[in-house]
Amino acid sequence: MRTEGPLRKLLGTRGHDPGCDAAFEILGEYAEAVLRGEGVPVKYAQLIPHAKNCVACREDTEGLVAALRE
């Protein structure tokens, strides 16, 4: 995920944000799709804005993808 500017971090991103619980439920699925190079922006359209808005979920997502790459 690319780094956003300070204003974008403060204001968040557009789109529906399902929240941490909903994001956590599909996090493993999302990470595996990232590694397979599947249509992540379409299939996980609600997780992406949440991961950009929520530092904890973004770190969990990046950590899981990194762990699966190893």
URKA-V654466 format. One line per field, one symbol per residue. ss: DSSP state (2 for helix, 1 for strand, 0 for the rest). Layout:
# URKA-V654466
ss=???
This chain:
# URKA-V654466
ss=0000022222200000000222222222222222220002222022222222202222222222222220
